[in-house]
Amino acid sequence: MNRNEKFVITINRELGSGGRTVGRLLAEKLDVPFYDKALIKALEDKYKLSVEEIERLKGQSNSWWANFKRVVGLGHSVNPNNFVNQDDDEPETLTTDMIFKAEKEILLGMAHDESCVIAGRSGFFVLKSHPNHVSILIQAPMESRIKRVMRRQNKTEEEAKKSIKEVDKLREEYVKNFAHTSRYDTRNYDLVINMDGKTEEEAVDLILKYIG
């Protein structure tokens, strides 16, 4: 990856792995925006970013995402958390074809207009043709995933196990439905990190060494 040119780093992660935190810290280190699916969902809901609305914005400018960011005040000086109450592992929702198409256009707009880090939302396949893209998978042992979900979502061990099972199933079905592959197929990624025994900061250091 060439850090001197416009780049995009996508992070797919398991629930409870700390992947969203890794993405946020990585973006801070690289001084680029960080986006995740909770923010994208909030933008869709608040500004009605349907496929039709995105097409209208694109018709006004080739850099519609840059113009949109400027109008709504979304940038380095703005905390994306102001748009939505987010936790490290936000709830899963079902995705329709129309929602996926809108999200795909938002992701493509982001990557076209600026360097950024994107967590979730299957950016690894939406942006696979981007000329300066690094795709990363963050995993963790089940025991540590359970403990993290228990701690962050105030759940019992059984509740955490159930959440992880449900989210794993939904995310795999999402990728199979829209990307026709498995999110666990390591051939989809440039770098796979097992968080066993690693802090989020150590994972970020590994990524920075990898991208050079």
N, C-alpha and C positions, 0 to 999 in steps of 0.2 A: 504494500500500500504506500502511495506517495502522499505524505502529510503536507506537502507544499501545494498540492492541488485539491480541489473539492473532493471530499471523501465521505463515505457513510459506513458506519459500523453497526451491524444488526446483532442483537443478542436474543437468542431463544433460551428459555430457562425453565427449570422445573419449579413447581410451587414449593416454597420453603428452602430453596437453594441459596437465596440471597442475590440472585441474578439482577434484580431491578436495582438494588443498592450498588452492585458492581457497575452497572451501566451509568448510574447517576454520578458516581465518583470518577469514572473514566471520562465522562463528558466534562466534568469540572477540571480534570487534569489537562485535557486537550483544549479547554476553553471553547467548547462548541455547545450548541443546544442539546438537551436530552429530552426525548419524547417517549412516552409509553402509551399503551392502549387506553388507559384511563383518561389521559389528556385528549387523545384523539376522539374518544367517545364524548367527552365533555364539549369539544369543539363542534362535533356533529350536532349534538343536542342544542347547544346554546345558539349556534349560528346557522342551523339548518343546512349543514353542508351535505346535501344530497348530491347524487350524480348530476342532476340537472343544474343545481346551483354551482357546482364546480365547473361544469361545462360553460356556464354563463361567465364565470370569473376568468376562465381560460380564454374565452373569446375576447376579453378586454385586454389581456396581457399574456405574453409568453411566460412571464414570471409571476403567475397568479399567486403562488404561495408567499413570495416575498411581499407582494402588495397586501395580501390578506394579513400577514403578520404585522405589517406597519399600521394598518387600519385598526386592528384589535389590540395593539400594544403588546404583542407577544414577542419577547426577545431576551437577550442576555440579562437585561436589567429587570425582567419580570419573572417572578416565581411561578412556574407552571402550576404549582399546587393551589394557586389562587383560583384556578378554574374548576377545581374539583377536590373533594376530600378523598385523598388517596392513602392507602396503606401499602406496605411493601408488596403484598399479594392481594390484589383487589378481587372481588367476586367475579365469577365467570358468567357470561350470558351467551345465549344462542345467537348465531349470526346468520342472517338471511343473505341471499345472493346480492340484493341491492345494497345492503350495508357493507358487504365485502367490497363491492365495486367502488363505493364511495371511499372506503378506507384505503383501498389500493391507490386511488387517484391522489389522496392526501399524502401517502407515503412517497409516491413518485414525485409529487410537487416538492416535498421536503428535500429529497435527495438531489433534485435538479437544481435547486436554488441555494443550497448551503451545505456545508459540512455538518454532520450531526451524528448522534448516537441514538439508535432506536431499539427499545426493548419490547419484545413480544410482537403481537399482531402479524406474525409470520413474515416479517420483513426479509427473512433469509431467502424466500423464494420470489417475493414480489420484486425485490431489488437485485436478483441474482445476475442480471445483465448489466448492472451498473459497472462502469469501467474501473472504478476505484473503491471497491466494496470489500470489506472483511466480514465474514459471517462467523459468529461464535455461539457455542452451546455451553451453558452452565448447568452442571449436574451436582448432586450431593447424595450421600447415603441416606436411605430412608429414615434411619434413626434421627439423624440431625435435622432432616426436613420436618419430621413430626415435632421435635422440640421447638423448632423455630416457629412453626405455625401455632403451637400451643402458646408460646410466649407472646407473639405479635397479635394474635387474634383472640387471646384469652379463651382458649378452648381446652377441653379435656383431651386426654390422649386418644380416646376413641373418636371424638369429634374431629380431631386433627387428621387421624387416619382416614376417616370417611371423606373429609374435604379433599385430601390429596388424591384419593382414589377417583373421586368424581371429576376433579379438575384435570387429572392426567387423561381420563377417558374423553372429556370434552375437547381438550386441546389436540389430542391425537385424531379425533374424528374431524375436527376443523381442518387440520393439515391434510388429511387424506381426502376430504371433500373438495377443498379448493386448490391444493397443490399436487394431489395425486401421488404423494410420497408419505413417508413416515418421519415424524419429527425426531425420531431416535436414530435415523439413518445418518451415520457420521459423515457419509459422503456429501451431505448437504452443507457441511461446515468446513471452514479453514482451520479452526481451532476449537478443541473441546477441553473444558476445564472441569475436573472433579474437585469440588470444594472441600473434600475430606481433609481436615487438618489445616485448612487455609482460612485466613481472614479475607474479608472483601478487599482490603487494601493490598494484600499479597496477590490476589487474583488480578487486580488492576495493574500491578507491577509486571505480572506475567504478560498481560496483553500489550502493555507499552513496549516491552522488550521484543515481543513478536512482531509488532507493526514497525518497529525501528524508528 
